[in-house]
Amino acid sequence: MKSQTLGAIGLLTALLATAIAPGIARADIPGDHPHYLHARSDLRKAEQLLQLPDERNVKAEETIAAREIHAAIREIDRASVLDRKDVDDHPAIDTSLAHEGKFREIERLVQSAKRDTSLEEDNNSARAWRHRANVHLDQAEHHVDLAIQRDRRDDHR
């Protein structure tokens, strides 16, 4: 009898642990969509990299890309508010990147943010903001590509 009671308690404990484990794992991520926070963090890094001094021939593209990234961050912030996310993010950046390395890192961060914001969304209000953010990210990516091309042309002269 004693072993049956211990077995039942063990089974109950295992079931309880299985039931609450997913909640514990997500306890530090409010709401159901942590990808907003990942995307926003990537975009803040990209935005900060674009603020580093660079050559004049890429400044126009950098300015447009920074404006588009900032607009995407605003849209993500709007969507994040619906999911009660903490958007106070100030990531550290690597300021030692060379020109093309800087642009490649910005491009990588923008693509990562696009992947994060393209994940399935069940909140209809957030879908519209996510779509607008992705439009801005497409534009930012385009201007970063143009900056890379201009930087290469200038370096080959």
Buried (B, 14 or more C-beta within 10 A) or exposed (E): EEEEEEEEEEEEEEEEEEEEEEEEEEEEBBBEBBBBBBBBBBBBBBBBBBEBEBEEEBEEBBEBBBBBBBBBBEBBBBBBBBBEBEBEBEBEBEEEBEBEEBBBBBBBBBBBBBEBBBEEBEBEEBEBBBBBBBBBBEBBBBBBBBBBEBBEEEEEE
